[in-house]
Amino acid sequence: MAYSDFTLETAVETFDLKIVEPMGFFSGLETIDPGRNFTTHLANRVQLADAINTDKAKSELIISHVIFELQEHCDCRISFFSGTDFDVDAESGLDGVCDFLISLSPTQLFITAPVAILVEVPPISGKDESIIIGLGPCVAKMVAAQRFNAKKGNEISRIYGATTKGTEWMFLQLEEQRLSVDLMPYPIAQCDKILGILASMVKQKA
């Protein structure tokens, strides 16, 4: 078993999590005005990614663009990794590749604790393109981040996650065994809100 094998139900059951589903859990957070030209470039990237319509295109053109803007906002005090192995506990199924991983350390050469945010890009599978299918693998990676941080002696109180196709985002929070899943999807048109949520996660204020 690996991250990709988990559904939300199996992740909650396997790791004995208590799930709550607060609508708009992250909606009250402050927005962030994107940097100059970001909105224009983003619109062009979204249009091209939609035309190509592959996970790779959406990851490279939209998601990485948003995360890079987050890193710029944080004055490069964070690091992010894309398509990196994150093998924490193979016996528990906590191994495989992370689509995007954000650490609160500026070290970019390798993953350093504390890992704070995991971003999952659900695969396009026929007509089912719902970002909800990414919740299970995302939760498994969040649990892995908890264990990774604890093993490295650099624990933080909350681990955050997101599942996204690029044009729509859903956010999660894991605090000890309590998993909060915001049922409100955030469209990329609200990029200022998405950046605000991600920045609050970095600050551990969400």
C-alpha positions in Angstrom: 0.0 0.0 0.0 1.2 3.5 -0.8 -0.2 7.1 -0.5 -2.1 6.7 -3.8 -4.0 3.7 -2.5 -5.8 5.5 0.3 -9.3 6.8 0.1 -10.5 9.4 2.6 -12.4 6.6 4.4 -9.5 4.2 4.6 -7.1 7.0 5.7 -9.4 8.1 8.6 -10.0 4.5 9.7 -6.3 3.4 9.4 -4.9 6.3 11.3 -7.8 6.6 13.8 -8.6 10.2 12.9 -11.7 12.2 14.0 -13.0 13.9 11.0 -15.1 17.2 11.0 -16.4 18.9 8.0 -16.7 22.7 8.6 -17.9 24.6 5.6 -15.7 27.6 4.9 -13.2 26.7 7.7 -10.6 28.8 5.9 -12.8 31.4 4.4 -12.3 34.1 7.1 -8.6 34.4 6.6 -7.0 37.5 5.2 -6.3 37.6 1.4 -3.0 38.4 -0.1 -2.7 40.7 -3.1 -0.5 38.9 -5.7 2.6 40.4 -7.0 2.7 42.6 -10.1 1.7 40.7 -13.3 0.9 37.6 -11.3 -2.9 37.7 -12.1 -2.3 38.3 -15.8 0.3 35.5 -16.1 -2.0 33.2 -14.1 -4.9 33.8 -16.4 -2.8 32.9 -19.4 -1.5 29.8 -17.6 -5.0 28.6 -16.7 -6.1 29.0 -20.3 -3.2 27.0 -21.6 -3.5 24.3 -18.9 -7.2 23.9 -19.6 -6.4 23.4 -23.3 -3.7 20.8 -22.7 -5.9 19.2 -19.9 -3.3 17.0 -18.3 -2.2 16.7 -14.7 1.4 17.6 -15.6 0.3 20.8 -17.4 -1.8 22.0 -14.5 0.9 21.2 -12.0 3.6 23.0 -14.0 1.5 26.0 -15.2 -0.8 26.7 -12.4 0.0 25.0 -9.1 3.8 25.6 -9.1 3.1 29.3 -10.1 0.9 29.7 -7.1 3.4 28.1 -4.7 6.3 30.1 -6.2 4.3 33.3 -5.5 3.8 32.0 -1.9 7.6 31.5 -1.5 8.2 35.0 -2.8 5.7 36.4 -0.3 7.5 34.5 2.5 10.8 36.0 1.4 12.1 32.5 0.5 11.9 31.4 4.2 10.2 28.2 3.1 11.2 25.5 0.6 9.0 23.5 -1.7 9.4 20.2 -3.5 7.6 18.8 -6.5 7.5 15.1 -7.4 9.8 14.1 -4.6 9.9 10.7 -2.8 8.6 11.0 0.8 9.1 7.6 2.3 8.3 7.7 6.0 6.7 4.4 7.1 6.3 1.8 4.4 4.7 -0.7 6.7 1.9 1.8 7.3 1.6 2.6 3.6 3.2 6.0 4.1 5.5 6.0 1.2 5.5 7.2 -2.4 5.8 10.5 -4.2 4.5 13.9 -3.0 3.1 16.1 -5.8 4.0 19.2 -3.8 5.5 19.5 -0.3 6.2 22.7 1.6 8.7 22.9 4.5 9.1 25.7 7.0 12.8 25.4 6.5 14.6 27.4 3.7 16.8 24.3 2.9 16.1 23.4 -0.7 18.6 20.6 -1.2 16.6 18.0 0.7 13.4 17.8 2.7 13.9 19.1 6.2 11.4 19.2 9.1 9.1 20.7 9.8 7.0 19.7 6.8 3.9 21.9 7.0 1.8 21.6 3.8 1.1 18.8 1.4 -0.6 19.5 -2.0 -2.2 16.6 -3.9 -3.0 16.7 -7.6 -5.7 14.1 -8.2 -5.4 12.2 -11.5 -7.7 12.9 -14.3 -9.8 9.7 -14.7 -12.4 9.9 -17.5 -15.3 12.1 -16.5 -14.5 12.0 -12.8 -12.3 15.1 -12.3 -13.5 15.9 -8.8 -10.8 17.1 -6.5 -12.4 15.1 -3.7 -10.7 11.9 -5.0 -7.4 13.5 -3.8 -8.4 13.7 -0.2 -7.4 10.2 0.8 -3.8 10.4 -0.5 -3.5 13.9 0.9 -4.5 12.9 4.4 -2.1 10.0 4.3 0.7 12.4 3.4 -0.3 14.7 6.2 -0.1 11.9 8.7 3.3 11.0 7.2 4.4 14.6 7.8 3.4 14.4 11.4 5.5 11.3 11.9 8.4 12.7 9.9 8.5 15.9 12.0 8.3 13.9 15.2 11.1 11.6 14.2 13.3 14.7 13.4 12.4 16.3 16.7 10.8 19.3 15.0 7.1 19.0 15.6 4.6 21.7 14.8 1.0 21.8 16.1 -0.8 21.6 12.7 -0.2 19.9 9.4 -2.1 21.3 6.4 -3.1 19.8 3.1 -4.7 20.8 -0.2 -6.1 18.8 -3.1 -6.3 20.7 -6.3 -6.7 20.4 -10.1 -5.1 23.8 -10.3 -8.4 25.6 -11.1 -10.1 24.6 -7.9 -8.7 24.0 -4.4 -9.8 22.3 -1.2 -8.0 22.6 2.1 -7.5 20.4 5.2 -6.0 20.7 8.6 -4.7 17.9 10.9 -4.1 18.7 14.5 -3.1 15.6 16.5 -5.9 13.1 15.5 -8.5 15.8 14.5 -8.9 16.2 10.8 -10.8 19.2 9.5 -11.9 19.2 5.9 -13.2 22.5 4.5 -16.0 21.5 2.2 -16.0 24.8 0.4 -13.9 24.7 -2.8 -11.9 27.8 -3.7 -11.7 28.6 -7.4 -8.4 29.9 -8.8 -10.2 33.1 -9.7 -9.9 33.8 -5.9 -6.1 33.5 -6.1 -5.8 36.2 -3.4 -7.8 34.0 -1.0 -5.9 30.9 -1.9 -2.6 32.7 -1.3 -3.9 34.1 2.0 -4.9 30.6 3.1 -1.5 29.1 2.2 0.4 32.0 3.9 -1.7 31.5 7.1 -0.7 27.8 7.0 3.0 28.8 6.8 2.5 31.0 9.8 0.5 28.3 11.6 -2.4 30.7 12.1 -5.1 29.0 10.0 
